[in-house]
Amino acid sequence: MWLSRNKRKKNNKTLANILLRNYVFSYFIITLLLFVIVIFTLVGIFSFYFNINRFDINNAKVLIKDDYKEINTGEIEALGGYMEIVDSNHNVIYRKGYNPNAKDKYSLDSYNLLLGAENEDNIDLTLKSTRNKKLSLSDRNFRYVYSSAYNKNKDFLVVTGVPRENLVKAFLRERKVNPKGFIISILVLDFGIIAIVFLFLSRITSRHFIKPLELLREGAKSLSDGDYSARINIKSENEFGELRDTFNTMAEKIEMEKSLKEKAELNRKKLMLDISHDLRNPLSSILGYSEFILKDPELTREEIDKYLETIKHNSYRANMLIEDLFAFSKLESSEFKLNLKSMDICEFLRELIASFIPQFEDKDIDYTFEIPEERVFLLFDSKNLDRSISNLIINAIKYNPPKTKVYIKAEVLKGNFEIIIEDNGIGIPREIQKDIFNPFVRTDESRNSEKGGTGLGLAIARTIVEKHSGKIELYSEENKGCKFIIKLPI
């Protein structure tokens, strides 16, 4: 369930979904923007043509006061209009301005017509007739616009009338910009707003692409410049996140390969130095003693035999080193192939260990073997595996003192066939254990040790085991012995 939710969450962050959300968001934003622009344009045009602040010039409800003499009729009179105050008996008790149809008293019929004029969108009804009948539309006079308001406190009616032509002129603005210029200005402003919004929305969308691409470009450049430690830190779970992981994995592998290459180059140089050093000692001895024998004719037979024995010993050492070096180089070659055959590994071990019994006894080594009686068949190269195991046994015999106990055991454990070679001898110092399987690493730092080790035995042993898809482990404490475990997959 958690994986499913995590997968859905990741899918929601894909670039396609991000773009879809941005497009939907942009659609609603632009639709809203266009609506606002239309309203803004209409308001602008209306404000350009009409002075909305003067719409109350002829509004009796705005003008009305309890003291009608305090009513300011200046603007109404300036437009050629008038104001009349009518009491409850329909008498005109106060008038300001010019009314061409002025009366001192209105009949109920005329008064009703006046109120009707206000209710019919301020259509002016002339009061030239007091006939007790409803006037037709043709009788109406459109020259004046009327407004009325009743004061409940003082019980009077305020009536205003302004010539229609003058009132319209009062509403219209005095334009300093011609309509064409105004429309162009509005359009330029509208398109400017749209452009800004589009730029903002494009920035929102592009930030999902520009920043990751910039980080990828910088990472690729650093990598191409040789900085293999370069990594990309993109906080994203979409395709860019996958690209980040792929790039970082690639950079990590390249860095690792570069490190391994540098290490291999250092090992190669060290190997060449070690080879030259290890060959120089026995060859120098061979050359020195040979010249000494040839230059001194007075040497006795006994002395000559002694020097020849030294020459033989160093020749043996040089030859052993060359053979081990050849074997190690052959194993390291990419062209090397094991000669694998299915055989009984237990019988193979019994025969191999039996061949070392004389050496154990000569060195006075206490040995114990524990090999399963049942048959266990493995695919292995008997010749090379013999060399690998023999190197470990030879080390246990060669480098340990007499009375050392050596224990060799084999068993099937967790899908592996394990071979254990353990002793309670001198052990291996902790500081060199991690490098003990590298070429020319010895527990005895003296390269001309009489024990005659080449420093390639354990390197050869590990390489052969690894060629069999197995591994070799070491557990050791100085002066407490060491334990080698070979694990071969069944």
N, C-alpha and C positions, 0 to 999 in steps of 0.2 A: 504493500500500500504506500509506504514511504517513497519507494522508488518511483511508483506511478505518479505521486504528487510532485516529486522532484523533476520528473520528466516533463510533466505538464507545465511546471513553472519555467523550465528551460525552454520549452517550445514557445511559451508566451513571449520570450525575449529574443526570438529570432528576428533577423533584419526584416523579413517580409511582414511579420506582425507589427514591428515597430513602425515601418513605413505605412502600413494600413492605418494604425492608430493616428499617426501624424496627418495622414491625408483626411481622415474623418474629422479630426480636430480642426484642420485647416479649412475644411468645407464649412463647418459651423461658424468658425471665426469670420471667414470671408462673407458668409451669408449675413451674419449679424452686422458686420462692417458695412456692407452694401445698404442694409436697412437704415443704419444710422446715418450714412452719407445721404441717402434719399431724403430722410427727415431733415437733416442739416441743410441740404440744398433748398428744400421747400421753405424752411424757416428763413434761410438767407434771402431767398427771392421775395418772400412775403415782407421781411424786414426792409428789404431794399425799396419796395414799392409803397409800403404802408407804414405810417407812423402809429404804432400800436399804443403809444402813450397818450394819443389824442382821441381814442375811441370813446372816452367818457365825457366829451365836450357837451353832448346833447343828451346826457343821461340824467333825467330828473331825480332818480333815486339816489344818485351821488350828490347832486346839488342840494337836496332838500335839507332844511333846518327848521327848528321851531320858530325862530324869528326870521320870517321870509325876507325882511329888509336887509339881513346880513348875507343873503345869498349872492355870491359873486357871479354876475352875468356878463363880465367883461368880454370873454371869448365868444359867447353866444352873440352879443351885440356886434362884436367886430366882424362876425360872419353875416351880419344883416338879419339876425334872428331876434327873438323876443322871449320873455317869460311872463306868464300871467298866474296870479293867485286867485283861485275860485273858492268861495266859501260854500257852506252847506246848502245855501239857498240858490246856488248857481250864479251868484253875482261875482263879477270880476272886481276884487277889492284892491288889487295892486298889479301894476304892469310896468315892465322895463323893456326897452327896445321897440322896434317897429313891427306892428302886426297889420298887414293890409286888410285883413278881415276882422278887425277888432270889433268886439261887442262888449257892452257893459254887463250883459247877462246872457247866459246860454240857456236855451230851453232844454228840457230833459232829453228830447230827441237829438238835439245837436250835441249835448253832452255825451249821450250814448254813442253817437257816431264818432266822437273824438276818442273815446275809449276803444272803440272798435278799430280805429286807425292804428292805435298803439299795438293792439293784439294781432293785427295783420301785417306784421313785419314793418311797422312804422310807415305804412303807406299813408300819405297825406290826404285827408278828406276835407275838402273845403266846406265851410259852414255857411255858404251863401243861400242854402235852402233850409227851411225849418218845417218842410212838409212831413207829416206824420206817416212816413212810409220809408222803406229801406231803399237807399240809393243804389243804382246800378254801377258797375265798374267803370262805365263810360263817363259817369258823373264825377269820378274821383280826380282830384288835382294832385299831380305828382311833383309840384314845385317845392313843397315843404316836407320836412321830416319832423314828426311830432314825438314827444315823450312826455309821460305823466307819472306822478307819484303822489300818493295820499299820505298826509301827516295825521296819524291817529291822535297824537297828543293835542294838537291845536285844531283839528277838524277842518283841514283845508286841503285843496288839491293844487299841486304845482304842475303847470303845463308849459312846455317849451316847444318852440318851433324854429327851425333853421332852414333856410333855402337849401334844397338838395344839392344844387350845383356847388354852393360855397362849402357845404359840409364835406362833399367828396374831395374837393380841393384841399381841405384841411387835413384829411386822412392821408392823402398822397404825399410822399416825401419829395423834397426838392433834390433831384438827382444830380450829383456832380460827376458821376460816371455814367456813360451811356450803357444801355442794356447789353450790347454786344461785349463790351469790355468787362462788365460785371459777370456775365455768363462764362467768359473765358477764364476770369479769375477763379470763379467757383470750380470749374472743371480742373484747372491746374492744381488747386488745393485738394480736390477730391482724389485726383490721380497721385498726388504726392503722398496723401495718407495711405492709399492702397499700396503704393510702392514701399512705404516704410513697414507696413504690416507684412507684406510679402517677404521683405528682407528679414524681418524678425522670425517669421515662420520658417524660412529657409535656413536660418541660423540654428533653430531648434532641431530641424531635420538633419542638417549637415554635421552637427556635433556628434552624432552617432557614427559618422564616417571619418571626418577630418582628423580628429584627435587619435583614434586608433591607427589610421593610416600613417599619420606623422610618427607615432611611436614605432610602428613597424618599419618605416623608412629609416629612422635613426638606428634601430637595432640592426637592420640589414647592413647599413653603412659601417657601424662599429664592427660587425662580423667580417665584412669585406676588408676592413683596415687591419685585421689581425687581432682584434680584441675578442677572443673566444669566450670571455667571461660575461659578455653582453647578454642581458636578459630583458624581456619585454614585460612591463607591468600594466596590462590592460584590465581594468576592472569591469569585465563584461562576461556574460554567460551565453552570448549568441555566437554566430559564426566567427566573429573576431576573437572571442574567447578560445574557440577551438584552434584558430590560427595561432594565437598566442602560445597555447600549449605545444602545438606542433613545432613552432619556431624555437621555443625554449628547449624542447627535447632535442631538436637538431643541434642547437648551439651546445648543449650539454654533451652530446655525443662527439661533436667535433672537438670540443675542449678536452674530453677524455682521450680521444684518439691522438690529439696533439701531445697530451701529457704522456700517453703510453709510448708515442713515437720518440719523444725526448728521452723518456726513461730507457727505452730500448737502445737509443743511440748512446746514452751514458753507459748502459750495460755492455754494449758492444765495445766501446773504448776501454772500459774496465776489463772486459774479457781479453782483449788483445794485450793489455798491460800484464794481466795475470798470466796469460799463456807465455808471453815473452820472458817474464820473470821466472816462472816455474821451469821453463825449458833451459833458461840460461844457467841455472845452478848445476844441474847434472851434466849439461854439455860442457860447461867450464871445467868441471872436475874431470870429465873424460879427456878433454883436450889437454889439460894441465898435466895429468898423470901420464898420458901418452907421450908428450914431449919430454917429460922427465925421464921416462924409461929409455927413449931413443937417444937422449943427450948424455946419459951417464952409463958408459959401458962397464963400470966397475960394480954395478948393482949385483947383489947375490941373487940366486934363484928364489930364495925365500922372499926377498924384498920385491922382486919382480912379480911373484905370484900374489903378494899382498896388494900391490898396486893394480894388478889385473882384476883382482876381486872387486876393488873399489870401482874400477872402470865398468865392470860387469853390472855392479849394483846400480850405478848411475844410468847405465844404458837401459837397464830394466825399468827404472823410474821414468826415464824420458819416453820409452816405448809405451809404458802404461798410460802416461799422460796423453800421448798422441792417440792411442786407441780410444781412451775415454772421450777425448775431444772429438774424435771422428764420430763416435757413437752418439754423443750429445748433438752434434751438428746435424747428423742424419735424422735424429728424432725431431729436431726443430724444423726440419725442412717441410714445406707444404706438400711436397711430393711423396713424403713417407706414408706408407700404408702398412697396417698390421696384417699379419697372416692369421686371421681368426679361424679357429676351429672349435667345435663343440666337444669338450672333454670333461672328464671327472676331475674337478679342481682339488678334491680331497686326496685322490691318489697321486696327483701331481705334487702336492705339498709334501706328502709322506716321502716320496722319492727324493725331492729336493732337500728336505731337512736331513734325511739319512746321509746324504753326501757330505754334510758338515760335521757329523759326529766325530770323526778323527781330529778335526781342528779344535772342537770343544774340549776333547780329552787332552790334546797336546797342551792347550792353554790352561788346563785344569778349571774349566768352566762347568758349573753345575747347571744342567739343562733339563727342562721339562717340556714335553710336547702334548698337546691335546687337540687331536684332529678327529672330526666325526667319522664314524664307521660307514654311514650311509653314503651313497653316491650323490654328488651334486654337480650337475652339468652346467657349464658356463661356456660362452664364446670368448676365447682368449688366445693370445699369441704366446705359446709356451716358452719360446726362446727369449722373448723380451721380458715377459713377466718373471721368468727365472732370474734374469739379470737384475730386475728391480728388487725382488725379495732378497736375493743373494747379497746385494749391496747393503741392505739393512742388517742382515745376519753377520756379514763380514765386519761391519762397524762395531757390532756388539762384542765380537771376539777381539778385534784389533785394538780398540781404544779402552777396554776395561781390564782391570787387574785380575789375576787368578782368584779363584773362589767366588767370582761373580755368578749370580744366578740369572739365567736366561729362560724366559717362559714364552713359548710360542703356542698360540691357540687360534683355532678357526671355528666359525659358527655362522649360521644363517640368522640374521637379525633385521627386522623391519624392511624386508625386500632387498637386502644387501647380503653379500657374502663378505664377512669381515675376517681379516687376518691380523692378529695382534702379535707384535714382537716387543717384548718387554724385558727390561733388566733392572737390576738394583745397583748399577755401576756408578761411574763418575757424573753422569748426567750432562746436560748442555746448559751453559750460562743463559740466563733469562734475556740478556741484552742482544744475543745473536739468534734467539729462537725464531724470530719472525723472518730472518734472512737465511736460515740454515739450508733451505732448499734451493737457494740461488747458487749459480756456479762459483767455484773457488772460495766458498765460505767454509772455514774449518773451526772446530772447537780449539784446536791448537794453532795459535797465530804464527808459529814458526814454520816457514815454508820449506825449510830443509829438515823437517822432522824425520827422524829415522823410521817413523811408522809408515812413511811412504804414501800417504793419502794424496790424491790428486785434487780433491775439492770438488769433484764432479759427480761423485757417487750418489748423493742424495738428490741432486738436480736431475740425474738420469732416472732415478727411482720414481720421482714424482711425475716426470714427463711421461714415462711409460704407463703409469697408473691412470693419468688423465687421458691418455690416448685410448684407454679402455673405458672411457666415460666414468671413471671412478675418481676417488680423491684419497689423499693421504693426510693424516692428522698426527700432530706431535704433542705429547704431554710430558713435561720434564721439569725436574728441579735439580739444581747443581748438587752433586754428591749424594743424590737420592735416586739416581737412575733415570731412565727415559722410557717412554711407551709410544710406539708407532702403531697406528691403526690404519690398515688399508681397507677401503670400502669399495667393493665391486658390485655393480647392479646385477641382479639375477634376471 
